Each structure stands twice: as C-alpha cells, then as structure tokens.
Amino acid sequence: MFSLILVLLFVLLGLAWFWLLRALDRAHIADWGGRWVNRIDGFNRLFCHRFHRLSADCLPLPGSGPALVVANHVSGLDPLLLCAASRRPLRFIIAAEQYNRFGLRWLFRAAGCIPVDRSGRPERAFREALRALAAGEVVALFPHGMIHLDSEPPRPLKRGVARLAQLADCPVYPVRIEGVKGEGQIIRGVFRRGNPRLTSHTPLNCHQLSDGDCLRYISEYIEPHRIDSETTS
C-alpha cells in the first residue's frame, strides 16, 4: 500500500512539473536565446501579472533594431516589471554589487545584464552598452543611478543615457513606474504585493538634442512633478 501511494505521489509530482513547464512555455514572449531562460521569462510574466497585478500594455518597442528604455527606479521589482511588459529581451545596466549578489549572478549573466563598477571604471559598461546597441539590442537603465523615490529631494539624472542615445543614434523610450508596494526596498520590494502601473511615453530622438535637453525631456516623463530637476555627469 505504501509503495502504491509513493508511486502515485511521484506521478502527481511529474504531472505537476510537466504542467508547470507547459505553463511557462506558453507565458513567455521575449526570446532570450534559450529554453530555460525563456521559461524564466514566462515565470516572471506570470509573477508580475498574476501576483503583483501589473497594469501595463507592452512597451511600444520596435520589432527590431536598437533602443534605450529608461525609467524611474523605486524598488528591486522594477526590472521584473519592465521585462514583463516587453516583447523583446532587455539588457539592464546594473551596479556591479547587485550583479555579484550571491546566488543571482548566473541569472544576471543569462539575462545579459551589464555590470557597471561605479567606483572603478564605469566606461567599460558604457562601451559594452554601445556594442549591444550597435548589435540591434535593447538596453535598459535607470538614469537616477539608484533607487530614488518621489518623496525624496530631486536627484539629477546621469548624462550617460543621453550620450548613449546620441552615439548609438537610437530612440529613447521613457517609462513611468508607479503603484509599487515595496518602495525603497530591493529584495522585500520584489515580494510585497501591490498594484504596479507602467506608463509608456512617446519615444525621444536625442540625436538632435543637447545632453541637457534630452535629459530634461526624459525627466518630464519619468518625474512628472520634477520638470526643473538639474542634470549631472
């Protein structure tokens, strides 16, 4: 009798595993270049839309060619939300200390994240981002450089995003993130259930703009109440 129960248990676990894999295969949209990475994409979309109740249409990215996605940064959930709203893989520029977090580096590497050493040689990340854009990929970044809440004093945007857009001659897609429950938190922010909303805006062509004008327009979209924010290097 015990053997029969054990067999039935293994059969049920096998069916549940098969069902889960099928669900992840159906849920994934962006092609990350591998079956298991695509399944992680599917899991992330289910997690963001079902658990977090993400309200957003897909980002209006072109079907091919380079693009920059920029957004305000309020929690550790933000990259997952942007990926869940994109039909294309996003290569995030992230701080090296986050890239090297124990147990997560394999995931960041599989997702093609670009680590930036802010205390060492940040130009390496800049050059890698340029190469990715030249190859027709989509690069995503948070131009504040760190988590920054609306309730905090205005923080200037980094000029790197304007320089990337100008050198790569690619459109910039600003996105406003709101409704995140775990604002200001990295790990806990991923699991605190809220009602996040993503608002996409008309892409910007910064190639014909100065750095300051490009950043001012981005600021108007991702910081609606901070149009007068200054910019910095």
HUZI-V456605 format. One record per residue. RES is the residue in three letters. SS is DSSP state (H for helix, E for strand, L for the rest). OMEGA is omega in radians with two decimals (* if undefined). NEAR is the number of other C-alpha atoms within 10 Angstrom. Layout:
res:RES ss:SS omega:OMEGA near:NEAR
res:RES ss:SS omega:OMEGA near:NEAR
This chain:
res:MET ss:L omega:3.13 near:6
res:PHE ss:H omega:3.14 near:7
res:SER ss:H omega:3.13 near:8
res:LEU ss:H omega:3.12 near:9
res:ILE ss:H omega:3.14 near:10
res:LEU ss:H omega:3.11 near:11
res:VAL ss:H omega:3.13 near:12
res:LEU ss:H omega:3.13 near:12
res:LEU ss:H omega:3.12 near:12
res:PHE ss:H omega:3.10 near:12
res:VAL ss:H omega:3.13 near:12
res:LEU ss:H omega:3.10 near:12
res:LEU ss:H omega:3.11 near:12
res:GLY ss:H omega:3.12 near:12
res:LEU ss:H omega:3.12 near:12
res:ALA ss:H omega:3.11 near:12
res:TRP ss:H omega:3.11 near:12
res:PHE ss:H omega:3.13 near:11
res:TRP ss:H omega:3.14 near:12
res:LEU ss:H omega:3.14 near:14
res:LEU ss:H omega:3.10 near:16
res:ARG ss:H omega:3.14 near:13
res:ALA ss:H omega:3.13 near:15
res:LEU ss:H omega:3.10 near:20
res:ASP ss:H omega:3.13 near:18
res:ARG ss:H omega:-3.03 near:13
res:ALA ss:H omega:-3.05 near:18
res:HIS ss:L omega:-3.14 near:22
res:ILE ss:L omega:-3.13 near:20
res:ALA ss:L omega:3.11 near:18
res:ASP ss:L omega:-3.10 near:14
res:TRP ss:L omega:3.05 near:19
res:GLY ss:L omega:3.12 near:11
res:GLY ss:L omega:-3.06 near:10
res:ARG ss:H omega:-3.06 near:12
res:TRP ss:H omega:3.07 near:14
res:VAL ss:H omega:3.07 near:17
res:ASN ss:H omega:3.10 near:22
res:ARG ss:H omega:3.05 near:23
res:ILE ss:H omega:3.05 near:19
res:ASP ss:H omega:3.11 near:25
res:GLY ss:H omega:3.11 near:22
res:PHE ss:H omega:-3.13 near:20
res:ASN ss:H omega:3.14 near:20
res:ARG ss:H omega:3.08 near:25
res:LEU ss:H omega:-3.13 near:19
res:PHE ss:H omega:-3.09 near:18
res:CYS ss:H omega:-3.07 near:23
res:HIS ss:H omega:-3.09 near:17
res:ARG ss:H omega:-3.11 near:10
res:PHE ss:H omega:-3.09 near:15
res:HIS ss:L omega:3.11 near:22
res:ARG ss:L omega:-3.13 near:15
res:LEU ss:L omega:3.09 near:23
res:SER ss:E omega:-3.13 near:17
res:ALA ss:L omega:2.93 near:18
res:ASP ss:L omega:3.09 near:13
res:CYS ss:L omega:3.10 near:16
res:LEU ss:L omega:-3.06 near:21
res:PRO ss:L omega:-3.11 near:14
res:LEU ss:L omega:3.05 near:20
res:PRO ss:L omega:-3.13 near:12
res:GLY ss:L omega:3.11 near:8
res:SER ss:L omega:3.11 near:10
res:GLY ss:L omega:-3.04 near:14
res:PRO ss:L omega:3.08 near:22
res:ALA ss:E omega:3.05 near:25
res:LEU ss:E omega:3.04 near:27
res:VAL ss:E omega:3.14 near:24
res:VAL ss:E omega:-3.10 near:23
res:ALA ss:E omega:2.95 near:26
res:ASN ss:L omega:-3.01 near:27
res:HIS ss:L omega:-3.07 near:25
res:VAL ss:L omega:-3.10 near:24
res:SER ss:L omega:3.07 near:23
res:GLY ss:L omega:3.14 near:20
res:LEU ss:L omega:-2.98 near:24
res:ASP ss:H omega:3.14 near:24
res:PRO ss:H omega:3.13 near:19
res:LEU ss:H omega:3.12 near:15
res:LEU ss:H omega:-3.13 near:25
res:LEU ss:H omega:3.10 near:23
res:CYS ss:H omega:-3.13 near:23
res:ALA ss:H omega:-3.12 near:28
res:ALA ss:L omega:-3.09 near:21
res:SER ss:L omega:3.06 near:18
res:ARG ss:L omega:3.12 near:17
res:ARG ss:L omega:3.06 near:20
res:PRO ss:L omega:3.10 near:22
res:LEU ss:E omega:3.08 near:23
res:ARG ss:E omega:-3.06 near:24
res:PHE ss:E omega:2.92 near:23
res:ILE ss:E omega:-3.07 near:22
res:ILE ss:E omega:3.12 near:22
res:ALA ss:E omega:-3.10 near:18
res:ALA ss:H omega:-3.13 near:16
res:GLU ss:H omega:3.06 near:12
res:GLN ss:H omega:3.12 near:14
res:TYR ss:H omega:-3.07 near:20
res:ASN ss:L omega:3.09 near:14
res:ARG ss:L omega:-3.10 near:11
res:PHE ss:L omega:3.08 near:9
res:GLY ss:L omega:-3.08 near:8
res:LEU ss:L omega:-3.07 near:11
res:ARG ss:H omega:-3.14 near:14
res:TRP ss:H omega:-3.13 near:13
res:LEU ss:H omega:3.13 near:13
res:PHE ss:H omega:3.12 near:19
res:ARG ss:H omega:3.13 near:14
res:ALA ss:H omega:-3.13 near:13
res:ALA ss:L omega:3.10 near:19
res:GLY ss:L omega:3.13 near:17
res:CYS ss:L omega:-3.12 near:21
res:ILE ss:E omega:-3.12 near:24
res:PRO ss:E omega:3.10 near:23
res:VAL ss:E omega:3.11 near:21
res:ASP ss:L omega:-3.03 near:16
res:ARG ss:L omega:-3.14 near:14
res:SER ss:L omega:-3.09 near:7
res:GLY ss:L omega:-3.08 near:8
res:ARG ss:L omega:-3.12 near:10
res:PRO ss:L omega:-3.12 near:14
res:GLU ss:H omega:3.09 near:13
res:ARG ss:H omega:3.11 near:14
res:ALA ss:H omega:3.12 near:20
res:PHE ss:H omega:-3.13 near:19
res:ARG ss:H omega:3.12 near:12
res:GLU ss:H omega:3.09 near:15
res:ALA ss:H omega:3.10 near:25
res:LEU ss:H omega:3.11 near:20
res:ARG ss:H omega:3.12 near:13
res:ALA ss:H omega:3.12 near:19
res:LEU ss:H omega:3.11 near:23
res:ALA ss:H omega:3.11 near:17
res:ALA ss:L omega:3.08 near:11
res:GLY ss:L omega:-3.12 near:15
res:GLU ss:L omega:3.10 near:20
res:VAL ss:E omega:3.12 near:23
res:VAL ss:E omega:-3.14 near:24
res:ALA ss:E omega:3.11 near:27
res:LEU ss:E omega:3.09 near:21
res:PHE ss:L omega:-2.97 near:24
res:PRO ss:L omega:3.01 near:25
res:HIS ss:L omega:3.13 near:20
res:GLY ss:L omega:3.14 near:17
res:MET ss:L omega:3.08 near:14
res:ILE ss:L omega:-3.10 near:17
res:HIS ss:L omega:-3.06 near:18
res:LEU ss:L omega:3.12 near:16
res:ASP ss:L omega:-3.10 near:16
res:SER ss:L omega:-3.12 near:6
res:GLU ss:L omega:3.07 near:7
res:PRO ss:L omega:-3.13 near:10
res:PRO ss:L omega:3.10 near:17
res:ARG ss:L omega:-3.11 near:18
res:PRO ss:L omega:3.09 near:18
res:LEU ss:E omega:3.11 near:23
res:LYS ss:E omega:-3.11 near:18
res:ARG ss:L omega:-3.09 near:17
res:GLY ss:H omega:-3.12 near:17
res:VAL ss:H omega:3.12 near:23
res:ALA ss:H omega:-3.14 near:25
res:ARG ss:H omega:3.08 near:18
res:LEU ss:H omega:-3.11 near:21
res:ALA ss:H omega:-3.11 near:23
res:GLN ss:H omega:-3.11 near:20
res:LEU ss:H omega:3.14 near:13
res:ALA ss:H omega:-3.10 near:20
res:ASP ss:L omega:-3.11 near:17
res:CYS ss:L omega:3.13 near:22
res:PRO ss:E omega:3.09 near:21
res:VAL ss:E omega:-3.11 near:28
res:TYR ss:E omega:3.14 near:22
res:PRO ss:E omega:3.14 near:24
res:VAL ss:E omega:3.09 near:24
res:ARG ss:E omega:3.13 near:18
res:ILE ss:E omega:3.14 near:21
res:GLU ss:E omega:3.01 near:20
res:GLY ss:L omega:3.12 near:15
res:VAL ss:L omega:-3.09 near:23
res:LYS ss:L omega:-3.05 near:20
res:GLY ss:L omega:-3.13 near:19
res:GLU ss:L omega:3.11 near:22
res:GLY ss:L omega:-3.09 near:16
res:GLN ss:L omega:-3.12 near:15
res:ILE ss:L omega:-3.11 near:16
res:ILE ss:H omega:-3.14 near:12
res:ARG ss:H omega:3.12 near:15
res:GLY ss:H omega:3.13 near:19
res:VAL ss:H omega:-2.99 near:23
res:PHE ss:H omega:3.11 near:15
res:ARG ss:L omega:-3.01 near:15
res:ARG ss:L omega:3.11 near:17
res:GLY ss:L omega:3.08 near:17
res:ASN ss:L omega:-3.08 near:15
res:PRO ss:L omega:3.11 near:20
res:ARG ss:E omega:3.05 near:19
res:LEU ss:E omega:3.09 near:21
res:THR ss:E omega:3.13 near:17
res:SER ss:E omega:-3.12 near:21
res:HIS ss:L omega:3.14 near:16
res:THR ss:L omega:-3.13 near:12
res:PRO ss:L omega:-3.14 near:18
res:LEU ss:E omega:3.02 near:18
res:ASN ss:L omega:-3.08 near:16
res:CYS ss:H omega:-3.09 near:24
res:HIS ss:H omega:-3.10 near:19
res:GLN ss:H omega:-3.12 near:11
res:LEU ss:L omega:2.99 near:13
res:SER ss:L omega:3.09 near:13
res:ASP ss:H omega:-3.09 near:21
res:GLY ss:H omega:3.14 near:15
res:ASP ss:H omega:3.12 near:14
res:CYS ss:H omega:-3.12 near:22
res:LEU ss:H omega:3.12 near:25
res:ARG ss:H omega:3.12 near:20
res:TYR ss:H omega:3.10 near:15
res:ILE ss:H omega:-3.14 near:28
res:SER ss:H omega:3.14 near:26
res:GLU ss:H omega:-3.13 near:15
res:TYR ss:H omega:-3.05 near:23
res:ILE ss:H omega:3.06 near:24
res:GLU ss:L omega:-3.02 near:21
res:PRO ss:L omega:-3.08 near:11
res:HIS ss:L omega:-3.08 near:12
res:ARG ss:L omega:-3.08 near:16
res:ILE ss:L omega:-3.06 near:15
res:ASP ss:L omega:-3.14 near:12
res:SER ss:L omega:3.08 near:17
res:GLU ss:L omega:3.10 near:15
res:THR ss:E omega:-3.12 near:17
res:THR ss:E omega:3.09 near:14
res:SER ss:L omega:* near:8
